[in-house]
């Protein structure tokens, strides 16, 4: 067993131990034992019901992440290298970033309907501002010596974008993406409780309303596993795209 798998197993054992402790302390009617939740989860996965909810949540979050990365990367770089654009854009960014975007869900639902589009757009507004700030700060953190080297080599703006700005900001972008996954999961959980019949947020709250705590915790467990898989995928993707960071 390699070091990474060993660390993962230790983490799982610690979480399971704390979970069992809570179950014994508070009572397994409110917090079911992990093995009971795991049994319910496997039964639901076997029926395909829980996987369908997980798939809907994954598609919504993935669409929002991709739609946020595409404009955030070039716009963040421009903000970082252009003082004039930064003076105009950063105040707008700082005013919008702290706002609780969840409060705008009713507006999105009125403007864009009750389907997936309004939920994806809500996630997008949360994620893109996080990525913009990370990319902008990544550009600003480039050492002055690198800029001088680019001038000495006679790199034009396009070559600087690909040879200097992109490699320097991609690690910051991936760090922001990992943070955005956690924030996005929280927002998605809230959004999926409105005008939808599929999604882990809907499944968890519906199980809670029915006072079916094993099913509720099964949904929470799948949500945690889904987040873990996304973060693992981002780590793998970063190693592929940013080999100099390994």
N, C-alpha and C positions, 0 to 999 in steps of 0.2 A: 504494500500500500504506500503510495507516494505521500509527500508532506501535505499537499493540498487536500487530498481525500481524508487524510488523518485529521486535519484541522476541521474539515466539514463534519466529520463524525463526532468530534469532541463538541462542536457547537450544537449539533442535534441532541446529543446526550444531555447537555446542560439545559437546553430549552425543555426537553421532555421531563427532566428531573424537576424543574421549577413548575411545570404544568401539573405533574403528579402531586407536588406539594400543595399547590392551590386547590386541586380537586379534593384532596384529603382534608384540607383546612376549611374550605368554604362549603364543600359538599358536592358530590358528583352529579346531583340533579341540576345544579346551576352551571357548574363547570365539569362537563363529562371527562372521564379518563381518556388520555390520548389513544389507548388501544381501541376504545369504543368508537371514538371519532374516526380513527383510521379505518375501522371496519365499515362504518357508514359511508365514508368517502369512497372506498373501493366499490361498494355496492352501487352507489350513485354513478360512479364512473363507468361501471360495467353496463348500466342501463343507458349510458350516453347522455343523460340529462345534465349532469354537472359539467361535463366537457363542453356541451353546447353553450352554457352560461359563460364558461371560461373563455371560449373562442370569441364570443361577442365582446367581452371585456378586452381581450388581447387585440382584436381588430381596431376597436375604438382608440385604445391607447397608442398602438403602433401608428395609426393614421395621423394622430395628433403629433406624435414625435417626429415623424418624417416631414409633415407639413411645416413644422416649426424649424427643423434643422435647415431646410433648403433656403429660406430667406435670412435666417439668423446669422449664418456663417458669412456671406458677403456683406450684409448690412453691418454686422458687428465689426468686421475688418475695416470697412470704410469709416465707421465712427471712431475707431482707434487710431487711424492714420491721418484723418482730416480734422484739424482743430476747428475749422469753420463749421463743418457738419456736426462735430461733437457739441459745439456751443448751442446749436439749434436742437439737436436730437436728445442729448442727455437729460435736460430738464423735463422733457416730455416723458422720457423713460422713467425718471425718478418719481414723477407724479403718478404714473399708471402702475408701477411695479408694486407698491404697498397695498393697492386697493384689493379688497376681498372679491376675487372674480366670481366666486360662487354666487354672490348676490345678483349677478347679471343673468343667471340661468333663465328666469322667467322671460327676460327680454329676448334672449336668444331663441327661446321656444316660440315666442310670438312672431319673431322675424323669420326664423328658418324652419319652423315646424316642430313637431313633437318627436321626430325620428332621430336617427343617429347624427345627422349633421349638426344640430344644435349642441349635442353633447361633445362632439369632436371639436367644435369651435370653442366651447368653453375650456376644454383641456388645452387647446392651442394657445389661447390667450394667457393661460397660466405658464405654459412651458416656454414660449418664445421669448418672453421678457427675461427669464432666467438665463437662457442661452445667449441672448444679445449682450447682457452684462458680462458674462463669462468670456465670450469671444473678444469683446472690446478690451477688457482688462488683460487678456492674453496677449493682444497686440501691443498694448502699452508696456508690458513687462519684457519685451524683446530688448536685450542689451544694446546699448549705443554702438558697440563695436560691430555688431552684426549689420546694422544699417550702414556703417562706414565701409564694411567689406562689400556690401551690395553695390554701393556707389563706385568703389574702386573697380569692381568687376564690370561696371557699366550695365547693370541689369535694368531693363525698362520696367514699367509698372506691372505689366502682365507677368513677367518672369519673377518679379519680387513677390507677387501674389502667390505663385505656385512654389517658389523656392525658399521664401522667407516667412511670409505671413501665415500661409496654410500650415506648414510643419510646426510653427511656434504656437498656433492657437488650437490645433486639434486636441492636444491633451486637456486643455482647459474646457473644450467643448464636451469631451467625453465625461469629465468630472461633473459638469453641469447636467449632462444627460442622466447620470446616475442619481443625482439629487432630484431631478425632475421626475424620475420614475416613482420615487416615494411620494412626492407631492401630487403627481398625476393620479396615483392609485387612490389617494384620499379624496380628491375631487371627483374621480370617476365613481367611487362608492356612493357619493352624495348624488351625483347626476343620474345614476342608474335607478334611483328610487322614484323617478318621475317619468310617467308616460312611457314605460317600457315593460316588456315581459321577459326579457333576456338580459343577462349580465350578472356578475357575481354580487354586485351591490344589491340588486333586486332579490337575488336568491337568499342572501344572508338576512336581509330585513324581513322578507316574507317568511322565512323559517322562524325568525324571532317573534313575529306576530302570531304564528301558529304555536308558539311555545315549544318548538321542537329544537332544543338546544344542541343535540348531537348533529343535526343537519346544519344548524347555524355555524357551529365550530368547524364542520367539514368544509363549508364555504369559505370560512376565514383561512383554513389551512390551505385550500387550493389557491386562494388569493396570495398567500405568502409564497407558495411554491412558484406561482406565475411570476411574481416579482423577482424571486431568486433566479429563475431561468432567464428573464430579461437582462438582469444585471450580469449574469454569467456570459450571456451573448455579447453584451457591450464590452466586457473585459476581453473576450476572444477577438472581437472586431477591432478593438484598439491595438491589440498585439499585431494584427495583420496590417492595419493601416499605419500604425506608428511603431515600426519595429525598433526604432532608436530609443524608445521608452522602456523596452524590455530589460 
